[in-house]
């Protein structure tokens, strides 16, 4: 990674302005951006930086975490997002980093199988996609692909932004103020950068909380995603990784459904890590299966992460020189199966439109025009999601187990796979000449 000094100040003449990087800007005429600030170094941010660099546009990434975050659960790359990786030349690297998960198995308290949904040859169908990878592993691949060409600043975040005719003056929480042509927020569902420029964003709560952590692997563990539906609207999950451990997930339904302002925090997002550990111990005590094993690992889990699941509803994805992408723009939620794919595709399209136009306003409009229908399909969840898969009553739980047994038979499994497959292929990926790989 290379650091970047503070750029020289602009010198302003009567008819023209010499701006950061020595670029000539004629008054009143739009010119293409040469330096973009991206907030967030998970998936969408590094992916956008990759494509901007290929287009000849300088990018700086700022990430509030003090160092690279290697943690994270299984995510999947589906449909046209696989083509984005192919065009980037990264598909083989991501395929080599997959978890080896064989499929999804719903289990009873004694670990007997209720239904199995093995991985298929499809790039879209099934709970387990053909390209399952840990969030941290995918982020590492993306960052490795850009670190020689992109400035990456850890341990800081945007504190204020002031837009003018020439760019955006950005104040940081710790670093010195700097100027950029554009700012793109890619820092997640509860983006702090987004909050500085957009006051009309809302979050649609789905009535589900998720807690993630890594636990030691045992001899009894295999390479299936094991999903245990627990009483009272909860579930416990164990999934394999490629690092000799297991990724655990505890979920619980809540009554928090409907839209609220993005700045308003609810449920799990209001608790400290200590409060969440205590909450999980109360909630899952005596839940059965491997719940006690997961609870016993809470104190030693340095990667505990928890969230209230929701979808971002933003009426616009740009305001002047500031734009949104990834979860900051449209979070579809983990239950959609589309979060990572939308992030990869959106970054490619945003970079392509910026590379294809001298006017950032036109580029932002074209990006939103292309992506919004795809995002809306990705946010359109099957009826009853996620409550139907997490029934609160014992009769509802018994019914779910009966349905799962039937759904696990080959003909029904195939039909369900087609019916509930995420719409990952329902997008015509544009060709942008300036993003083509140079031999």
C-alpha positions in Angstrom: 0.0 0.0 0.0 1.3 3.5 -0.7 0.4 6.6 1.2 -0.4 9.9 -0.4 0.8 13.3 0.6 -1.6 16.3 0.6 -1.9 17.6 -3.0 -0.8 21.1 -3.9 -3.5 23.7 -3.7 -5.3 24.9 -6.8 -4.1 28.1 -8.5 -7.0 30.0 -10.0 -6.9 32.3 -13.0 -9.5 34.5 -14.5 -10.6 32.2 -17.3 -9.3 28.8 -16.3 -8.3 26.9 -13.1 -5.4 24.5 -12.6 -6.6 21.9 -10.2 -5.3 19.0 -8.2 -3.0 16.8 -10.3 -2.3 19.6 -12.8 -5.6 19.2 -14.7 -6.9 22.2 -16.7 -10.5 23.0 -16.0 -12.2 25.6 -18.2 -14.8 27.6 -16.4 -18.4 26.5 -17.0 -17.3 23.3 -18.9 -17.6 19.8 -17.4 -14.4 17.7 -17.4 -13.9 14.1 -16.4 -12.9 13.4 -12.8 -9.2 12.5 -12.1 -9.4 11.7 -8.4 -12.2 10.0 -6.5 -12.5 9.4 -2.8 -14.1 6.1 -1.8 -15.3 5.4 1.7 -15.3 1.7 2.7 -12.7 -1.1 2.0 -14.9 -4.2 2.0 -16.3 -5.3 -1.4 -17.9 -2.5 -3.3 -15.2 0.1 -2.4 -12.1 -1.9 -3.6 -14.0 -3.1 -6.6 -14.9 0.5 -7.7 -11.2 1.5 -7.1 -10.1 -1.4 -9.3 -12.3 -0.3 -12.3 -11.5 3.4 -11.8 -7.8 2.6 -12.0 -8.3 0.6 -15.2 -10.1 3.7 -16.6 -7.2 5.9 -15.7 -9.0 7.6 -12.8 -7.1 7.9 -9.5 -8.8 6.5 -6.4 -8.2 6.9 -2.7 -10.0 4.5 -0.3 -10.5 5.5 3.4 -11.6 2.8 5.8 -12.5 3.5 9.5 -11.1 0.1 10.7 -7.5 0.5 11.9 -6.3 -2.4 9.7 -7.6 -4.8 7.2 -10.6 -6.7 8.5 -10.1 -10.4 7.7 -13.3 -11.6 9.4 -16.7 -12.1 7.9 -19.1 -14.9 7.0 -19.8 -16.8 3.8 -20.9 -14.7 0.8 -21.7 -15.8 -2.7 -21.0 -14.4 -6.2 -23.9 -15.1 -8.5 -25.0 -14.5 -12.1 -23.5 -11.5 -14.0 -21.3 -10.7 -11.0 -19.2 -13.8 -12.1 -18.8 -12.1 -15.5 -17.6 -9.0 -13.7 -14.9 -11.0 -12.0 -14.0 -12.6 -15.4 -13.5 -9.2 -17.0 -11.4 -8.2 -14.0 -9.2 -11.2 -14.4 -10.0 -12.3 -10.8 -12.4 -15.2 -11.3 -9.7 -17.8 -10.9 -8.3 -16.2 -7.7 -11.8 -16.1 -6.2 -12.6 -19.7 -7.2 -9.4 -20.8 -5.6 -10.5 -19.1 -2.3 -13.9 -20.7 -2.1 -15.0 -22.5 1.1 -15.7 -25.9 -0.4 -19.2 -25.9 1.0 -21.1 -28.8 -0.5 -24.6 -27.5 0.0 -27.2 -26.7 2.7 -28.5 -29.3 5.1 -31.4 -28.5 7.5 -31.1 -30.5 10.6 -33.0 -31.6 13.7 -31.8 -31.3 17.3 -30.0 -34.7 17.0 -28.2 -33.5 13.8 -30.3 -35.8 11.6 -31.0 -34.4 8.2 -34.4 -32.9 7.4 -33.5 -31.8 3.9 -30.4 -31.3 1.8 -29.9 -28.8 -1.0 -26.5 -29.7 -2.7 -24.5 -27.3 -4.8 -25.6 -27.5 -8.5 -23.8 -26.5 -11.6 -25.8 -23.2 -11.8 -24.2 -19.9 -11.1 -27.4 -18.6 -9.7 -29.7 -21.2 -8.0 -29.7 -22.7 -4.5 -28.9 -21.5 -0.9 -25.3 -22.4 -1.5 -24.0 -20.9 -4.7 -21.2 -22.4 -6.8 -18.9 -19.6 -5.7 -19.1 -19.4 -1.9 -16.2 -17.3 -0.4 -15.6 -15.6 2.9 -16.1 -11.9 3.0 -12.6 -11.3 4.2 -11.1 -13.5 1.6 -12.9 -11.8 -1.3 -12.0 -8.3 0.2 -8.3 -9.4 0.4 -8.3 -10.5 -3.2 -9.8 -7.2 -4.3 -7.4 -5.1 -2.2 -4.4 -7.1 -3.4 -5.5 -6.3 -6.9 -5.4 -2.5 -6.3 -2.9 -1.9 -3.5 0.0 -1.1 -5.8 -2.1 1.6 -7.6 -4.6 2.9 -5.1 -4.0 4.9 -1.9 -5.6 3.1 1.0 -6.0 4.9 4.4 -7.0 2.9 7.4 -8.2 4.2 10.8 -10.0 7.3 9.5 -13.3 8.4 8.2 -15.0 11.5 6.6 -16.1 14.0 9.2 -17.5 16.7 6.8 -17.8 17.5 3.1 -18.1 20.9 1.4 -18.9 20.8 -2.3 -18.1 23.7 -4.7 -17.9 24.1 -8.5 -14.5 22.4 -8.7 -14.8 19.5 -6.4 -15.3 18.4 -2.8 -13.3 19.7 0.2 -13.2 16.8 2.7 -12.5 17.0 6.4 -11.4 13.7 8.1 -11.7 12.7 11.7 -8.0 12.3 12.0 -6.2 13.2 8.8 -5.6 16.6 7.2 -8.3 18.1 4.9 -8.0 17.2 1.2 -9.8 17.9 -2.0 -11.3 15.4 -4.5 -13.3 15.6 -7.7 -15.9 13.2 -6.4 -16.8 11.2 -3.3 -18.4 7.8 -3.4 -19.8 6.3 -0.2 -19.4 2.5 -0.2 -19.3 2.1 3.6 -22.3 -0.2 4.2 -25.9 -0.3 5.4 -25.4 2.4 8.1 -23.0 4.6 6.1 -21.7 7.6 8.0 -20.6 9.3 4.8 -24.1 8.9 3.3 -25.5 10.7 6.4 -23.5 13.8 5.6 -25.1 14.4 2.2 -28.4 12.5 2.1 -31.2 13.2 4.6 -34.0 11.2 2.8 -32.6 7.7 3.0 -34.7 5.1 4.9 -34.1 1.6 6.1 -36.7 -1.1 5.7 -36.3 -3.4 8.7 -37.0 -7.1 8.0 -37.6 -8.2 11.6 -34.5 -10.3 11.8 -31.2 -10.0 13.8 -28.0 -11.9 12.9 -24.9 -12.6 14.9 -21.7 -14.0 13.3 -18.6 -15.5 14.8 -15.8 -18.0 14.2 -15.7 -21.2 16.3 -13.2 -24.1 16.4 -13.7 -27.0 14.0 -14.3 -30.5 15.5 -14.0 -33.9 14.0 -17.8 -34.1 13.8 -18.0 -31.1 11.4 -18.3 -31.6 7.7 -18.4 -29.4 4.6 -22.1 -28.8 4.6 -23.9 -25.7 5.8 -25.9 -27.0 8.7 -29.0 -25.0 9.6 -31.0 -25.8 12.7 -34.4 -24.2 13.0 -34.9 -23.5 16.7 -38.0 -22.7 18.7 -39.2 -19.2 19.1 -38.2 -17.8 15.7 -34.5 -18.5 15.9 -31.9 -20.6 14.2 -28.3 -21.8 14.7 -26.0 -22.4 11.7 -22.5 -23.8 11.2 -20.7 -23.4 7.8 -17.2 -24.5 6.7 -14.4 -22.2 5.8 -11.0 -22.9 4.2 -9.0 -21.9 7.3 -9.7 -25.0 9.5 -12.4 -23.3 11.5 -16.2 -23.0 11.3 -18.4 -19.9 10.8 -21.3 -19.8 13.2 -24.5 -17.8 12.8 -27.3 -17.2 15.2 -30.5 -15.6 13.9 -33.7 -14.4 15.6 -36.9 -12.8 14.4 -38.1 -9.6 16.0 -41.2 -7.4 15.8 -39.2 -4.6 14.2 -40.6 -4.4 10.7 -41.3 -1.4 8.4 -39.3 1.7 7.3 -37.5 4.2 9.5 -34.9 7.0 9.0 -31.5 5.6 8.2 -30.0 7.6 11.2 -32.3 5.8 13.6 -30.7 2.7 15.2 -32.7 -0.2 16.5 -32.3 -3.6 18.0 -28.9 -5.2 17.7 -27.4 -2.0 16.3 -27.9 -0.3 19.7 -26.1 -2.9 21.8 -22.5 -3.2 22.8 -20.6 -6.4 22.2 -20.9 -7.3 25.9 -24.6 -6.6 25.8 -25.0 -8.7 22.7 -23.2 -11.7 24.2 -25.5 -11.5 27.3 -28.5 -11.2 25.0 -27.5 -14.3 22.9 -26.9 -16.4 26.0 -30.4 -15.6 27.3 -32.0 -16.1 23.9 -30.4 -19.4 22.9 -29.9 -21.1 26.3 -31.4 -24.6 26.0 -32.2 -24.1 22.2 -30.6 -27.5 21.4 -28.3 -28.9 18.7 -25.0 -27.0 18.6 -26.3 -23.9 20.3 -24.4 -24.4 23.6 -21.1 -25.0 21.6 -21.6 -21.6 19.8 -22.5 -19.8 23.0 -19.4 -21.2 24.7 -17.2 -19.7 22.0 -18.6 -16.2 22.4 -16.0 -14.9 24.8 -13.1 -16.1 22.7 -14.5 -14.9 19.4 -12.6 -11.8 18.3 -14.7 -11.4 15.2 -18.2 -11.3 16.8 -20.4 -9.1 14.5 -24.1 -8.5 14.8 -26.7 -6.5 13.0 -30.4 -5.8 12.6 -31.2 -6.9 9.0 -32.7 -4.3 6.7 -32.8 -2.9 3.2 -31.7 0.6 2.2 -34.4 2.7 0.4 -32.7 5.7 -1.2 -34.8 7.8 -3.6 -31.5 9.0 -5.3 -28.0 7.7 -5.4 -26.2 10.9 -6.1 -26.2 14.5 -4.9 -23.9 16.9 -6.8 -20.4 15.4 -6.6 -21.3 12.7 -4.0 -22.6 9.3 -4.9 -23.6 6.0 -3.3 -22.9 2.5 -4.2 -23.0 -1.0 -2.7 -24.9 -1.5 0.6 -24.8 2.3 1.2 -27.0 2.8 -1.8 -29.3 -0.2 -1.8 -28.5 -2.9 0.7 -30.7 -5.9 -0.3 -29.9 -7.7 3.0 -28.1 -11.1 3.5 -31.3 -13.0 3.0 -31.6 -11.8 -0.6 -28.6 -13.8 -1.8 -27.7 -10.7 -3.9 -25.7 -8.4 -1.7 -22.2 -9.2 -3.0 -23.3 -9.6 -6.6 -25.0 -6.2 -6.6 -21.9 -4.6 -5.1 -19.6 -6.1 -7.7 -21.9 -5.2 -10.6 -22.7 -1.7 -9.3 -19.0 -0.8 -8.9 -18.3 -1.9 -12.5 -21.2 0.1 -13.9 -20.4 3.2 -11.9 -16.8 3.2 -13.0 -17.8 2.5 -16.6 -20.2 5.4 -16.7 -17.7 7.8 -15.2 -15.1 6.6 -17.7 -17.6 7.2 -20.6 -18.6 10.7 -19.8 -17.0 14.1 -19.3 -19.8 15.1 -17.0 -20.1 13.3 -13.6 -23.8 14.3 -13.4 -24.6 12.5 -16.6 -22.5 9.5 -15.5 -24.3 9.3 -12.1 -27.7 9.5 -13.8 -26.8 6.8 -16.3 -25.4 4.5 -13.5 -28.6 4.8 -11.6 -30.8 4.4 -14.7 -29.0 1.1 -15.5 -28.7 -0.3 -11.9 -32.0 0.7 -10.2 -34.2 -1.9 -12.0 -31.7 -4.7 -11.2 -31.5 -3.5 -7.6 -35.2 -3.5 -7.2 -35.5 -7.0 -8.4 -32.7 -8.0 -6.0 -34.6 -6.4 -3.1 -37.9 -8.1 -4.0 -37.8 -11.0 -1.5 -40.0 -14.1 -1.7 -43.3 -13.7 0.2 -43.0 -14.2 4.0 -39.2 -13.8 4.0 -37.7 -14.2 6.6 -40.5 -15.1 9.0 -41.6 -18.3 7.2 -38.2 -19.8 7.6 -38.1 -18.8 11.3 -41.5 -19.7 12.8 -42.0 -18.6 16.4 -44.7 -21.1 17.4 -44.1 -24.9 17.9 -46.9 -25.8 15.5 -45.2 -23.5 12.9 -41.9 -25.1 13.6 -43.3 -28.6 13.1 -44.9 -27.4 9.8 -41.6 -26.0 8.6 -39.9 -29.3 9.3 -42.6 -31.2 7.4 -42.3 -28.8 4.4 -38.5 -29.1 4.5 -38.7 -32.9 4.3 -40.9 -32.6 1.2 -38.8 -29.9 -0.3 -35.7 -32.0 0.0 -36.9 -34.6 -2.5 -35.2 -34.2 -5.9 -38.3 -33.1 -8.0 -39.6 -30.6 -5.4 -36.0 -29.3 -4.7 -35.5 -28.5 -8.4 -38.8 -26.7 -8.6 -38.1 -24.6 -5.5 -34.6 -23.8 -6.7 -36.1 -22.3 -9.9 -38.9 -20.5 -8.1 -36.7 -18.8 -5.4 -33.5 -18.3 -7.3 -32.2 -14.8 -6.9 -32.5 -12.7 -10.0 -28.7 -12.6 -10.4 -28.8 -13.1 -14.2 -31.5 -10.5 -14.9 -29.1 -7.8 -16.1 -27.4 -7.0 -19.4 -23.8 -6.1 -18.4 -22.6 -3.2 -20.5 -19.3 -3.1 -22.4 -17.2 -0.2 -21.5 -14.1 0.2 -23.9 -12.1 2.0 -21.3 -12.5 -0.8 -18.8 -11.2 -3.5 -21.1 -8.2 -5.4 -20.0 -5.0 -4.4 -21.7 -2.9 -7.4 -22.8 
